[in-house]
Each structure stands twice: as C-alpha cells, then as structure tokens.
Amino acid sequence: MRIIALSDIHGQLPIISESAEVMFICGDIIPLKMQNNYPQSLKWLREEFIPHFNNMSVEQIYLIAGNHDFFFESARPQIISALFSGTKIIYLRNENVDYLDNDGNTWNIFGSPDCHIFGNWAFMYHSNIELEEDGTLPLYREIAWDFENEHPLVVNNEFKIVEGNEAICVWIWHAIKTFRYCYSIYSWDFGCEIDTLLGQNYTYELTKAEATRYIEEALLINPYILEINKLDVDFDGDTLYITMRVITIYEELEVNFIV
C-alpha cells in the first residue's frame, strides 16, 4: 500500500503529483498569520484547504490537528463534521477508524493531536484535563502498553484502553523512558534525566541516589500521583531495575520496571 504523509504545512498547499491509497496530514495546517482567528481559519479551510486536498490522487485522507491549529481545538464537533462531510478527508481527535485497503486488508488508524505542555499552544496535555462538576479529576485513561515488547496493545483491531491505576502505570513507564529536555513535543516538565548519569564517574551510592531523585521528580508532576513510597533502584550494566509503591488518587500502586 502506498502512503503519503506530510505535516507542518502552515498554510502552504503542496502540489503532489504522485498517487496513493492513503494520505496522512499530521498537524499544523492553518496559516500562521490566522492561527488565532477562528473565522479566517474556517474560511481558509473551506475555500482553499479542502478543495486542494480533495482533488489529490488519493483514496482517503486522515487529518489530525497540531499545536498551531487553534480552530480545531475550539470548534464544536458538529462544525468540524459538517466541514468535512462529503469529502475524502477524515478528521481524527483521539479516535480510531478502520481502513480497508485494495487488497482486502483492514488497517486500524488512530489519530490524536494531544501533547504535553511546552508553551501556550493548542492541544497541550493538561489543557485537556477538565475537572468534574464536583471538582475531582476525571477517570484517567491510556492506551494499554506491552512493556516487554514496547508497543501498544491492540485487541480486535482496536487499541485497548485501560483506566485508573493501570493507565497511570502506562504513564509512569513513558515518563521514565522519555529523556527530559530532548523532544520539543513534550513540556520540559515531562520526562526523566536518568540518561545524564551515563558515563559519569560517580560512586554507586551517588548514582543510585541521583536516579531515585530523577524518578521522583519525573513522576510527581502528574496530578493523579500523590506520593512515591519505597522507591528502590538498582543497576546491572546498562539495565535499570525499579521498584516502588505509588500512592495515586485511586489507591496504592506497586510498580516493578526493568528499563
């Protein structure tokens, strides 16, 4: 299957002569000069973006918004649905759909614009956490994760969703595995600095103490995590063993990771 993928066009409408079954447009499509102007963004999408891409030699287009696409963050779902109705463009916001290719194979496609805070942009991580009417945090959800093989879990061609402490455990895994300050998609608050210990001529005790501190700092930014207890780390070559008890808004969670 031939796929065309592009992103960060910021109002540029590329001429693509190649044909393909599927096209992915992966965020930051609105022109920068109108990214905060709802009426202009809607007009540009309707009169320029949609006609241009709807005439592409592709069978299906999947679109997600980016952190500059404020229109998609603020527009009501009914507006977006009507905007793309009757076109070959499918807009995805934290949802998955099935695509049946020309060979009869079914592909499950998931799209999300969400990312962690790294400025006052659209679809930032905590901007999507809205408190319940009683002031409590909503039920935490994540895509289930195969920690041993490091990939999301798919059941019946759909991503498996976990909730509560099981979801927080997935978040903890990603927070520890992500190098802090290395990826612009994440806030500088997200991630762990364990990688900075590599190559340092520290004593075993100091290395262990610093790793413990880095892990605590990485996890306590999550509003669902209240306390870290009995955190212990150990090293065997390049392998890091982590055991801890995490107090969440739900209950105590025991975590054992090999990183």
URCORRA-V762610 format. One record per helix or strand of 3 or more residues. SS is the DSSP state (helix for helix, strand for strand). FROM is the first residue (numbers start at 0). TO is the last residue. If there is no record, write none. Layout:
SS,FROM,TO
SS,FROM,TO
This chain:
strand,2,5
strand,19,25
helix,31,33
helix,37,53
strand,57,63
helix,69,73
helix,76,83
strand,88,90
strand,94,99
strand,105,110
helix,125,127
strand,140,142
strand,160,162
helix,163,176
helix,193,196
helix,203,218
strand,224,235
strand,238,247
strand,251,257
